[in-house]
Amino acid sequence: MTRIITVAAAQLGPIQKAEPRSVAVDRMVRLIERAHRRGVEFVVFPELALTTFFPRHYHDDITEADIWFETEMPSNETAPLFDAAKRYGIGFHLGYAEITHEADETGRVRKRRFNTAILVGPSGDIVLRYRKVHLPGHAEYAPGRKVQHLEKRYFEVGNLGFPVIRAPMGGLDGVNVGMMICNDRRWPEAWRVLGLQSVELVALGYNTPSLNMEATGFEAHHLRVFHSHLSIQAGCYQNATFAVAAAKAGKEDGNELFGHSIIVNPQGEIIAMAASWEDELITAECNLSMCELGRTTIFAFERHRRPEAYQRITGQIGAVTPRVWGA
């Protein structure tokens, strides 16, 4: 049976440090309106879409960074986005920094900070929440770096796993939707966990610098984009899913983020790509029936997976040195 949903990646140009949330929300509302005119049923916004990418800015007292976080969703500032989506019957994915008070691993309730994304249905209700698992960067100020990348300082590792939900989207009987945030896309384990839940559509937002500040050698800009696309295309192919990947792009606070937002099909093909580093809406019709080919043939997990041979994946974190031949 043919099941088609029209989706959009809503790329955002830069959001400067001095700009209030209302500026970003107004821009996103305009993108929702544009999406409605194009018949879009689901929109993906970037990671940390409401503010500048603040982990590049160091705060000695971490509570000084709380200005970048949301304590409720929707809030008075973000309500116009929810209202617009509800008005047009469009679902959306939104990335933001979240402060919550909940129990940690010891059972103690405390203030916690996460890099979060939510899935909002066409009714305006939050139907799924995800918190970023693969946090890049570092936790302390690094004096040798031109630009800081302090995600490990400001965020805890996500504690919700990689959930998938059959969400009401596009008037269909439901769409199996999962989420990732930025660096998660580079880890095949994340894609496979979603694939094992029969995901059909992965929503992914990112903020990725044009330069690799961690590198000890030169990494060409075109390779930064290539590796981003490669990770998403491989993840889609190997898990028989569509993906909508939306970037924050352009020069933010003098620091360049690359755009190149894409929509990818279950064959790993890019079917739409942004052409600018500004606010831009790219759209595609996704026939979810295409997911069936991969998951019933090459990647029929129930027939071909051998989890007994994969114990290292969950039992080991860092790489180890292999045994020496002949020893």
C-alpha positions as CSV (number, residue, x, y, z in Angstrom):
1,M,0.0,0.0,0.0
2,T,1.3,3.4,-0.9
3,R,1.8,5.7,2.1
4,I,3.1,9.2,1.2
5,I,4.0,12.1,3.5
6,T,5.4,15.4,2.4
7,V,8.2,16.5,4.6
8,A,10.5,19.5,4.9
9,A,13.9,20.3,6.4
10,A,13.7,23.9,7.7
11,Q,17.2,25.1,7.6
12,L,18.0,28.2,9.7
13,G,20.6,30.8,8.9
14,P,22.7,32.1,11.8
15,I,21.2,33.3,15.1
16,Q,23.4,35.8,16.8
17,K,24.2,35.8,20.5
18,A,22.3,39.1,21.1
19,E,19.1,38.1,19.3
20,P,16.1,37.1,21.5
21,R,14.2,33.9,21.1
22,S,11.3,35.9,19.5
23,V,13.5,36.5,16.4
24,A,14.1,32.7,15.9
25,V,10.5,31.9,16.6
26,D,9.3,34.5,14.1
27,R,11.6,33.0,11.4
28,M,10.4,29.5,12.2
29,V,6.7,30.5,12.0
30,R,7.4,32.0,8.5
31,L,8.9,28.7,7.5
32,I,5.9,26.8,8.8
33,E,3.7,29.1,6.7
34,R,5.8,28.5,3.7
35,A,5.6,24.8,4.4
36,H,1.8,25.0,4.5
37,R,1.7,26.6,1.1
38,R,3.8,23.7,-0.3
39,G,1.5,21.1,1.2
40,V,4.1,19.9,3.8
41,E,2.9,17.8,6.6
42,F,6.0,17.5,8.8
43,V,8.8,20.0,9.3
44,V,12.2,19.4,10.9
45,F,14.0,22.3,12.6
46,P,17.7,22.3,13.6
47,E,19.5,21.4,16.9
48,L,19.3,24.3,19.5
49,A,17.1,26.2,17.1
50,L,16.0,28.9,19.5
51,T,19.4,30.4,20.3
52,T,22.9,30.8,19.0
53,F,25.1,27.7,19.4
54,F,26.0,28.7,22.9
55,P,28.4,25.8,23.8
56,R,31.1,27.9,22.0
57,H,30.9,30.4,24.8
58,Y,32.5,29.6,28.2
59,H,30.8,30.3,31.5
60,D,32.9,29.7,34.6
61,D,29.7,29.5,36.7
62,I,27.5,27.0,34.8
63,T,24.3,28.6,36.1
64,E,25.2,31.7,34.0
65,A,24.4,29.5,30.9
66,D,20.9,28.9,32.1
67,I,19.7,31.8,30.0
68,W,20.1,29.6,27.0
69,F,17.9,26.8,28.3
70,E,14.1,26.3,28.3
71,T,12.3,25.3,31.5
72,E,9.0,24.6,29.8
73,M,7.8,23.6,26.4
74,P,5.8,25.2,25.0
75,S,6.6,28.5,26.7
76,N,5.2,32.0,26.2
77,E,8.0,32.6,23.8
78,T,7.6,29.4,21.7
79,A,3.8,29.3,21.8
80,P,3.5,31.0,18.4
81,L,5.3,28.1,16.7
82,F,3.0,25.6,18.3
83,D,0.0,27.7,17.4
84,A,1.1,28.0,13.7
85,A,1.7,24.3,13.4
86,K,-1.7,23.5,15.0
87,R,-3.4,26.0,12.8
88,Y,-2.1,24.4,9.6
89,G,-2.1,20.8,10.9
90,I,1.7,20.4,10.5
91,G,3.8,18.3,12.8
92,F,7.3,19.4,13.6
93,H,10.6,18.4,15.3
94,L,12.4,21.1,17.4
95,G,15.8,21.1,19.0
96,Y,16.5,23.1,22.2
97,A,18.4,23.2,25.5
98,E,16.3,21.8,28.3
99,I,16.5,22.3,32.1
100,T,14.5,19.8,34.0
101,H,14.2,18.7,37.7
102,E,14.1,14.9,37.8
103,A,15.8,11.9,39.4
104,D,19.3,11.0,38.4
105,E,20.8,7.5,38.4
106,T,21.0,7.5,42.2
107,G,17.4,8.4,42.5
108,R,18.1,12.0,43.7
109,V,16.0,14.7,42.2
110,R,18.1,17.5,41.0
111,K,18.5,20.2,38.3
112,R,19.6,18.6,35.0
113,R,20.5,20.0,31.6
114,F,20.1,18.2,28.3
115,N,20.4,18.9,24.6
116,T,16.8,17.9,23.7
117,A,14.5,17.5,20.7
118,I,10.8,17.0,20.7
119,L,8.3,15.6,18.2
120,V,5.1,17.6,18.0
121,G,2.1,16.2,16.3
122,P,-0.3,18.2,14.0
123,S,-2.6,18.8,17.0
124,G,0.2,20.7,18.8
125,D,0.8,18.0,21.4
126,I,4.3,16.7,22.2
127,V,4.3,13.1,21.3
128,L,8.0,12.1,21.8
129,R,11.1,13.5,23.5
130,Y,14.7,12.7,22.8
131,R,17.9,13.8,24.6
132,K,21.3,13.8,22.8
133,V,23.4,10.8,23.6
134,H,26.7,11.4,21.7
135,L,28.0,14.6,23.1
136,P,31.2,15.9,21.4
137,G,33.6,18.5,22.6
138,H,35.0,19.0,26.1
139,A,34.0,20.0,29.6
140,E,36.6,22.5,30.6
141,Y,37.9,25.7,29.0
142,A,40.7,24.9,26.5
143,P,43.0,27.9,26.2
144,G,44.7,26.6,23.0
145,R,41.4,26.6,21.1
146,K,40.2,29.5,19.0
147,V,36.6,28.4,19.5
148,Q,35.3,26.3,22.5
149,H,33.0,23.3,22.1
150,L,31.6,22.8,25.6
151,E,28.7,20.5,25.1
152,K,30.2,18.1,27.7
153,R,30.1,21.1,30.2
154,Y,26.6,22.2,29.6
155,F,24.8,18.9,28.9
156,E,24.4,15.5,30.5
157,V,24.3,12.4,28.3
158,G,20.8,11.8,27.2
159,N,18.8,9.3,29.3
160,L,15.9,8.4,27.1
161,G,17.7,6.0,24.7
162,F,16.7,6.2,21.0
163,P,12.9,5.9,21.1
164,V,10.6,5.5,18.1
165,I,6.8,6.2,18.1
166,R,4.1,5.6,15.7
167,A,3.0,9.2,15.3
168,P,-0.1,10.8,13.8
169,M,1.3,12.5,10.7
170,G,0.0,13.5,7.3
171,G,-3.4,11.9,7.7
172,L,-1.8,8.4,7.6
173,D,-2.5,5.5,9.9
174,G,0.7,6.5,11.7
175,V,4.4,7.0,10.8
176,N,7.2,5.4,12.7
177,V,9.3,8.4,13.7
178,G,12.6,8.5,15.6
179,M,15.0,11.4,16.4
180,M,18.7,12.1,16.5
181,I,20.7,15.3,17.3
182,C,23.8,16.3,15.4
183,N,26.7,14.1,16.4
184,D,24.4,11.1,16.9
185,R,24.3,10.8,13.1
186,R,27.9,9.7,13.0
187,W,27.3,6.6,15.2
188,P,25.9,3.6,13.4
189,E,24.7,2.1,16.7
190,A,22.2,5.0,17.0
191,W,20.8,4.3,13.5
192,R,20.6,0.5,14.2
193,V,18.7,1.0,17.5
194,L,16.1,3.1,15.5
195,G,16.1,0.5,12.7
196,L,15.4,-2.3,15.2
197,Q,12.2,-0.4,16.0
198,S,11.1,-0.3,12.3
199,V,11.7,3.4,12.0
200,E,10.4,4.9,8.8
201,L,11.4,8.6,9.3
202,V,14.4,10.0,11.2
203,A,14.3,13.6,12.2
204,L,17.7,15.1,12.8
205,G,18.8,18.6,13.6
206,Y,22.5,19.8,13.7
207,N,24.9,22.7,14.2
208,T,28.2,21.7,12.6
209,P,31.2,24.0,12.4
210,S,32.9,24.3,9.0
211,L,36.3,23.6,10.6
212,N,37.2,20.7,12.8
213,M,38.7,22.4,15.8
214,E,39.7,19.1,17.4
215,A,41.8,18.0,14.4
216,T,45.6,17.9,14.7
217,G,45.9,18.0,10.9
218,F,44.1,19.7,8.1
219,E,40.6,18.6,7.2
220,A,39.1,20.1,4.1
221,H,35.7,21.8,4.3
222,H,34.3,19.6,1.6
223,L,35.1,16.5,3.6
224,R,33.2,18.0,6.6
225,V,30.1,18.1,4.4
226,F,30.8,14.8,2.8
227,H,31.2,13.0,6.1
228,S,27.9,14.4,7.3
229,H,26.1,13.3,4.3
230,L,27.8,9.9,4.2
231,S,26.7,9.2,7.8
232,I,23.1,10.0,7.1
233,Q,23.0,8.2,3.7
234,A,24.6,5.1,5.1
235,G,22.2,5.1,8.1
236,C,19.2,5.4,5.9
237,Y,20.3,2.6,3.6
238,Q,21.4,0.2,6.3
239,N,18.1,0.7,8.3
240,A,15.7,1.2,5.4
241,T,14.5,4.6,6.5
242,F,14.0,8.1,5.3
243,A,15.8,10.9,7.1
244,V,15.2,14.7,7.2
245,A,18.4,16.5,8.4
246,A,18.1,20.2,9.1
247,A,21.1,22.5,9.7
248,K,21.8,25.8,11.4
249,A,24.1,27.5,8.9
250,G,26.1,30.6,8.2
251,K,28.3,32.9,10.4
252,E,27.1,32.9,14.0
253,D,29.0,35.2,16.4
254,G,31.8,35.2,13.8
255,N,31.9,31.4,13.6
256,E,30.9,29.5,10.5
257,L,28.4,26.6,10.5
258,F,27.9,24.7,7.3
259,G,24.4,24.1,6.0
260,H,23.8,21.5,3.3
261,S,20.5,20.3,4.9
262,I,19.3,17.1,3.2
263,I,16.4,14.7,2.8
264,V,17.5,11.1,2.2
265,N,15.5,8.0,1.0
266,P,15.8,4.4,2.2
267,Q,18.2,3.7,-0.7
268,G,20.6,6.2,0.7
269,E,19.9,8.7,-2.1
270,I,19.8,12.5,-1.4
271,I,16.4,13.6,-2.8
272,A,16.6,17.2,-1.7
273,M,19.4,19.5,-0.5
274,A,19.6,23.1,0.6
275,A,21.4,25.5,-1.7
276,S,22.1,28.4,0.8
277,W,23.4,29.1,4.3
278,E,20.3,31.1,5.1
279,D,16.7,30.3,6.2
280,E,15.6,27.8,3.5
281,L,12.9,25.2,3.2
282,I,13.6,22.0,1.2
283,T,10.8,19.5,0.7
284,A,10.2,16.0,-0.6
285,E,7.4,13.5,-1.0
286,C,8.3,10.4,0.9
287,N,6.7,7.1,-0.1
288,L,7.1,5.2,3.1
289,S,6.4,2.0,1.3
290,M,10.0,2.2,0.0
291,C,11.1,1.2,3.5
292,E,9.8,-2.3,2.9
293,L,12.4,-3.3,0.2
294,G,15.4,-3.1,2.5
295,R,13.8,-4.4,5.6
296,T,12.4,-7.5,3.9
297,T,15.5,-8.4,1.8
298,I,19.1,-7.4,2.6
299,F,18.3,-5.9,6.0
300,A,15.6,-8.4,7.1
301,F,17.0,-8.3,10.6
302,E,14.9,-11.2,11.9
303,R,16.6,-13.5,9.3
304,H,20.1,-12.2,9.1
305,R,21.3,-10.4,12.2
306,R,23.7,-12.3,14.5
307,P,23.7,-10.4,17.8
308,E,25.7,-13.1,19.5
309,A,28.6,-12.0,17.4
310,Y,28.3,-8.3,18.4
311,Q,29.0,-8.5,22.1
312,R,31.8,-6.0,21.9
313,I,29.4,-3.2,20.7
314,T,27.7,-3.1,24.1
315,G,30.3,-4.6,26.3
316,Q,33.3,-2.3,25.4
317,I,33.7,1.4,25.0
318,G,37.2,2.2,23.7
319,A,39.2,0.3,21.1
320,V,41.7,-2.3,22.3
321,T,44.9,-3.6,20.7
322,P,44.5,-7.0,19.0
323,R,46.7,-9.9,19.9
324,V,50.0,-10.2,18.1
325,W,50.2,-12.9,15.5
326,G,52.5,-15.7,16.5
327,A,52.7,-14.6,20.1
